[in-house]
Amino acid sequence: MTARLDRVGEGARRGWVLVAVAVLPWLVAPRLIQPDTKTDLTISPVRYLARALTAWNDHAGLGELQNQAYGYLFPMGPVFALGQWLHVPAWMTQRVWWSLLLVVACAGVMRLTARLGLGTPQAGAVAGLAYALSARILTVLANNSVEAWPMAVAPWLVVAAVGLTDPGSTRRQKLHAAAATGLLTTALGGVNAVASATVLVLPALFLLTHPTGRRRLGWWAGGALLGGLWWLIPLLVLGRYGYPFLDFIETSSLTTAVTSVPNTLRGANDWVAFILDAENHPVWQSSWVLAQTVVAILATCAVAAVGIVGTFRLRGHLARWALLSVLVGALAMVIGHDGVVGSPIADPVRALLDGALAPLRNVHKADPLIRLPLCLGVAVVWTAWQRSGQRRIALRRFAIGVLVLVAATPVWVGRLGDAAAYEAIPKSWEQVAGSVDAAADEGGGSTLVLPAARTAQFVWGKTTDEPLSALAESPIVTRAAAPLGDPGATRLLDRIDQLAASGISQPELAQTLARMGISRVVVRHDVATAARALSASRVETTLGRSAGFRQIGTYGSGDERIDLWTVTVPTPTSYTGAVRVAGSPESVTDLLGTELLSADQALLLTDANAQVVTDTSRWRAYNNGVPAQLAFTPTLPGSDTSPTRVGALDLASSNNPADHTTRIFEGFTDPTATSDASDPFADGYAGPTYAPWAALDGDPATSWRTTGQSGTATLAFRVDPSVSVRQVTILLARGSGLALPKDVTLHVGNWSQSVAVDDRDTVMFQVPTVAAGPVSITLDSGRADGDQAPMGIREVSIPGAHFGTALRLPGKVDIGRQSVLLTRSAEDPGTLQRQMEVDAGGPAKVRAWVTPTAAEPGELACGAAGSVTVGSTRIPLAATFIAQQIADGTTVEATPCGDSDTEIPTGTVNVEAAPGTGATVQAVVLGGTPTASAGHYLATHQGANAGWQAQAGGRSLTPVTLDGWQQGFVLPSDVAPKDVTVTFAPNTPHRIGLVIGALAVLALLVVWGATRGPGPVYVPGPIRALPTDRRRKAGIAAAALAVAVLASGLWGVAAAAVALAVPARYRGQAAAAALVLSGGLLSAFGVVDRYSFGAISGQLVSTVTLALLAARWASGDAPSAATVAPRDTPTPTQPTA
């Protein structure tokens, strides 16, 4: 009776622990909705789940593959759908989900400690708290909780695997264990396949390290495979047909930048935790607290240290499994981390993570492999201290409990939730959604949201996704941070965003949107400054000044105003004839604007047999992590390989510079700068016009500019060998926000001279005749590195040298059959300069389009509207502007003065378009309007994909890509567009996979129910026989050395030596002490900067911990008596079902 009451009491205490865990989320910003995972789940979960039943998502406007949206079908999606059905407020449903996650995690560890006999129920409760409140879970709970869900399920997967370790288990018991594994794999969800697959490593290692478990691995694998079919099959469909968006999101250099050994072991290993937004606010508030605050650093290190001591006390199979799991998880993260003390194989590892292993790039998802064993170690230590006196037991256990709770710092300081949580989405957005849907029901088409914003940050709060996408039932087009749609469509959206925010008339804009199937534009004024979006007011101005738009509604007021515009240009469903163009998808706007393409003609991008050659496909590097207006380098020389690096790849672009417009230099080569404000990956980016060669382009209106992050900056280049450098004149940049350097130093070969600037704009050097070689110019601000005003050089001149730069078109041009389109971009100086290789010359008509700079309307005489020079022939331009065109900034076609037909020679031809006193040349066309090829084409307004199929009258239509991004089909002359049936074929295997998966889950449920009954107990297996003392010591040394070197390179040798010098009986305590010490070093001397003393010393000291863990794993099953768990450790429990 007493024993029964004790069990009831223990159960009640465990229940209270779970209740406490479940209550915690409700303390986080009550009544506020957090930007967690998917906005759709808090607004329209049922519609979102319904869309997840298909592979293709046409709700995204231009279309995209569902990116693991099917994973929300269970369990997260149903929780929110049920909440909506019961009319539960969204914020409460969100907290219910968080409570469920934390309870599952905590209860799983409690159950696992009991099954393995690792401690008392009280010890299991403490371990469960340590796991549920670990840094990994709290990091993502309020922002990306679905990524933490697999970690919550992980201990239950190990519980299921325990049933396969009993040599005496029956077939029924093995079936039950396999079925339980399958059902738990089902419960992992498929939102994040890597996170789900990673936690399966835990039970796999558990069985692989057990003699009986190894033989029954097939049972476990079969169950796991059946349980995961419902998300594995759709994942295969996604992998086959999805767009390569992994090339345009975070890179391995970012994800591994924070995975030092101490951060990895304590759980602060998610790179987002260290990121600040444009206003220097943490992107994720809770993770920032865990990553950066002194208390959190010390407490998380201390909890991990206690767990390490516990793993050292384990014996037999549990020791092998726990230690191996920790080592595998730690190495998976730290071997990609570089720095002063970093992994020697970081570079090749990062290359793999950016290449073949790209899905594994976010290495922090391996954290459960570390966290679960360490939390079990906490239970071991809690129980082991039973040998101490009562007072000492109480004090030590109190200390552990305090550490576990303090480690959850974000909860207690009120920063677990996001600072931009919101009570509700403004009613104005709901009204817009209703109007958009009504208009779509009447006239069809999709709705574009402008200005684009990579993050959904508003003046009223932050959502995970664009709210209109969740509120509206009709298709919504947005430019998301991750380019999940066709890359060409994303390029075009970036171009449209910039055109729309130009504030001037854009006659081709409405036509472009109509070709995309966009019938409406929503202009939102409530985007937060931190999102760095373009001006909504300028978008309004552009739409108001451009033909083809009409405002039809205004919702809200002030900063929260939203305007709705309709596109009055009809949406084409088919085209007659096609124009073949060499260029990029965004060239459609220029082709329409220069009348080289008409509204009823299809555009086919091709390098072969192109009728129009453009300069739009530039060889440039691209930073997808920032808005498009901040994302691009200037056009680079073909020798520059930076556009081939993952993280700098341009969208819809080849890796061969010969396919692109490239930069060429005249009079100099190899221009480089140590600080470059045209680098979008650098702090202080100012735009593509401030490149190093801007100081060498012969135009004093342009300049090279530094980023302002360093006190000194050097511009270097090589002068044409035929020029003797005897005098160098440097014209310094001066203006608002710029600083003149204190000193300028000139190097010519081995000769150098420094000159004080003394507030001068011009600095001149006389160079002795003995000096020869590369030229470099160093600007010195006289201040230390750090935030300061940028410096710059407007022009460098050397007598006898003629400096210049131009953009060279790819391939060769046949003037007799091809037209050439040259367009101004943001990087061009006043004079547009291009070069092309003409394979076959001949006469060509020269046309130009100009925008006004004059203040008054009227006629601009010849030359006042600019000029175009082709080779040696200069053609002045004239133009006439009316007052409205002056006000709107309208681009008009200029009139060439004299004969517009110019003889273009064979060979290298330079083309220059210079501005006039009253206008600037925006585009130049050499040649006539191309004749469209015969044929008819069906337009779908969906992204091109190999999965699309079209049928008409039993015939399959030939697929073709239109406008560089859109799926089209060749339309037979006897078939009308309305008679064509277009389907996305992968929808079928996607749905079949879901059905097969559901049937597999039902089968698992039947097997699990039919095989319930007394389960097998955990059998640790025999103690492993140890090798001879010499071999054992060699193995221990090799393991410690290998792990330490993998983590910290040659510094790891010293760490391993220190670890091996520790007597075996004290190695557990030494490993813990080293980790705690590293935490102290991090918190005292710096955790963010990997070159800080804190990061360096913390890495080195914690590598001792890692080496000691490796030594313990290699030491076998006979640790010293001081590290063995107490004899009165509870025995494993036997399940009743």
Phi, psi and omega in degrees: 000316180297318179298320180295317178297322178298318179295320178297318179297316178297319178298319179296319180295319177297321178298320179294325176299314180294323177298317180298317178298318181294331182284330186309312181300335182284349176273352184271106174040066179306144178074000179254135177274128180269150179282066187261119167064282183225124177297327181303327184292333179267351182244307185218065185297322183293316178298320180295316179294326178295319178294332181293348180283353177241152180285324183263135181250095179278353174294339179284010175082284179273355174087148177196161172285137176299122181272083178060026178296333179300335180298339179282352180298335175196135000261347190294313183304311180301327178300315181285326177296319178296319178300318178294319180297326179272004180061034176280133177306144186302321182294327179288320177299321177300317180291325175301316179297316179297318179299317178300315181299311183293321180293316179300317180296311183294312181296326179297316179292320178301316180294320182292320179298323178291317181295325182270355180066037185270353181173180178288163175305325178296319178296320178297322179295317179295317178297319178299318177297317180300324181284310183295330181256022180291160182301323182298314181290315181292334178300318188252356189304314186271352184236331182208056189298333182297336178286336178275343184301312178304325178295324178295325182279339187309311182297328178292327176296322177290323176303316180296323181290336179304324182296347180261010181258353182275115180300335183265009182292149181273172177299320179300317181293323178292320176298319180296317179296318179295318179295319178298319176299315180299315180294322178290325175296321174302316183290345178299331186076163182240019180298319179232094187298324181293317178298320179292315181293327182296317182290341175291342177296327181300304178293329178297314177294325179302319180280321181296330181269005180245132184300320178282320181301323180300321182287342183249018180298328179297321177300313181296314182297320179298315178297316180297319180296314179298319180291333182264359183302325186294337174249345178286318181294311174300329178295321177296321176297315178299316180296327181283322189246352183289157177280155186280063184287342180298338179285349188236023174240206184300149180255167181294331178296333177276314185291333181262358183297333185253000186272054171291168181299312181295319178297321180295314183289328181272347174103359178267066189241012178267123186298331181296335181297341185252008186262139174249150178276188185295341179256018178063033173256145178301136177295315174241114188295312184296318182292328177296318178300315181294326184279330194243334187279147184299313183300314182295320180298311182294318184291318180293324176295320182293317178297316177298323180295318177300316179298323178296317176302319180296319179295328177293336181276347181289158178228163171062221185300318181299322177295314180300314182293308185298313182293318179296319180298315179298316181294318179297313179297318181293313181295326178301330181266318191278339183287349175262000184268127177249190183137187178301316173243098183210182184289135178288345180251020183300318183296308178295327177295316178296323178298319177294319181291337176266357181240250186297331182257027183305322178299340181264012188300323179278081189293343180297346179291351176278000184303323180303332179296333177269315192293318183295310178299322181292324177291325173295326176297327176299318178297321180298315180295317179305315182286323183297333183282008174296338182286344180280170175294161185302317182295316179294323176301311183299316182294316182293317180293322176300319180297316179297314179301317179297317179299316180300317181287318181295328179299337176273045186310316183303329180294315188280338178264007176072028182235028176287323179276172179279142181293340182256025174298159187222155179285317181196154173289133183307146180301332181301325178290322177296321179293318177299315180301317178298318180293319179298315180295321179296318179294323179293321177298326183276315187240358180073194179082171180250175184238129179263135178259124179229155349290156181291148177217129181291333177235143183276071179252126184234168179294340181259355180151182182237130173249163179286323182232171177298125183298327182295329178297326180276328184280324185271148175269338180276164183296137180236132180254122176226156175264097183278165180295315177267120182284083184282340180272191179301131182301326178295322177295323179294320176301316182293322177297321177297320178295317180296319179301318181285322175298316183295330182266011182287335181080005179234169181296133177231085186300332184275353186294313181296320178297319179297314180297320179298320178296336180272358182082015180268121183251349183216155176230128174258123178251114182255135181258005187257016179288134182289154180300325182298338180285345178055040177281161175288170188288124176293325180296321178291327175298315177302317180297316180298311181297322180292331182268350186257141177291148175098008180230146175216128179285132184237000180185150175227134184228136182075186182209167177060223182293343182256017181289142177229131180244143180244127180241149175250146176268116185275350177286132180297146178275119180285137175255348177206163180231151175246116182083160182218146174249128181267128188228137171264111182173202182247166183303324183287354177294345180302324181294319180287324179295319177292320182292332180258008175063022172282345178225134178259166186296335183261011180252145176278149176250122178244116178278125181200144175273341182266130177058035179290140176272335178231130176253129181240169177255020189279336180272094188267148173274099187212158175265150189225129178254100183288350182282356180230163178302157187302325182290350179242012197255347192245142166285166168293169175300132189256158173294153182298338179283347181280122183265001184301328178291354179266353182278140174298132186100343177236004180293139175276151179292142176049050186224144175276165180266013181252113181299339180295342179272000189232161169289129184237166180265139175238157181238148177239124176088350180206164177218167172052049177286130178220161177214143179283344177218126192220110181285359175262007180267111183290352178267357183257149170294140180090019177300131182242349179135164185287353183278350188258035182286164179305321183287353176294341175275359185228023184259006179076009183238107181291352177282346178253165181202151166277138183229142176276167181278345182083012181261351181228151181285335177233151178210142185237132172255127182231148178196170177243133179272151176311131184303338181283350183259129174268124182277104180243340178212137179230123177249127183243121177261110184280151178279136179222141179163185182298130178082359180252154178237142172280142177290160175283318181224153173234130179243129178253131173245128170233106187061235180268357181269144177211157177206140177249143181226134174286136184284317178054046175062029177263152174274332187240133177235131182238139178238138170259123187256129180294158184294338182284347184277135178200151178126193181301149180253134173221145181233123182249125174261131181237117181283344184081008180237159179290164177300150181141179181299124177200168181294139178291157175245172180191168176233126180280319183200145172243128179233141179226123179306133180091348181252137175245110184263146175187169178212152180208169175257131183254128180288151179285155174066201181236151185249135174254101185297332182293331184234358182234144170260156181239130178244121179243129186232146178284141175232177185298335184275349185286137172286194182302320180261121178282125185234124180226158176223141179218156177258115183264118181280323179219112182277184180154181180287143178213141176283135179254124177233153181214149177240135187230155172246148186284142168241349178290150181273339184244145176288167178133191182271138173257121183291171181306125180094335179287338176265010180106187179207157176238127178245121179246111187065242179256003183262121179257132181241107176292154182240145173236158180201160176232131179237134171271170186300320181294323178292324176297315182294321184273350184068034186291136174277130180233160177279129180279165178252118177293139177272122183091204183284122180279348176276125183236140177280118180258120185284164172282147180110202181283126183234128176262139178236128178234138175237104185264148178285156173254187181286342183235001182199158178240135181285127179258328183208146178231136175239128173252113182114176184267185177283125184292151175270123183294140177289157182290157177131162178235146185224136176269132178255133180256342184063023176239153182300140179296138181200145181297346182279347182285140176223149179223138180232144175211116179058035180083000180256141174272131181271150181282124180286152178206149178264123180258144176058017177082003182207335192265137177288127177225173177219145175289125187259117176302148185298337182262012181241130177271150180306324183291344181267003182263134175254118182252129180227153173258102189303322181296348174302327182293305178297330177299310181290322178299320179299319178295320179292314178301317179298320179295319178296321178296321178295319178299318178298319179296320178298317180297313181296316181298317179292322183286340184253011179295149180156185178305128182264168178288155176270163176285127178246110185300336184092168183289154175290131184290135177291136183271148176287179179300159185302318182294314179296322181296315180295321179295319179295319179297314181297317181296317180296313180299316181294315182298313182294317181295319180291320177300326182278321190224015176066216182297331175298333179294335177298317178294319179297318180295322179297317178297317181298317183287340179283346180282130177302146186304321185291343183249007187292327177298313179295322180294320178298317179295316182297320180296320180293318178297319178297318179297323175298319177297320179294319178299311185291332183271327190237007173117132181244336187277306183286115184290351177260005178284161179297322180298315180294318182292308182292322178298320178296314182295314182293317181288341174295331173300318177301313181296320179295321178293323176297318178295319178297319179296319179297320183281347185283349176091202190259016182231068174293167180294162184300330183293342184249004180275142179299150182298154184294334184269020174301134182302148179280157179301147179271158178252123180292151178265349180206000000 
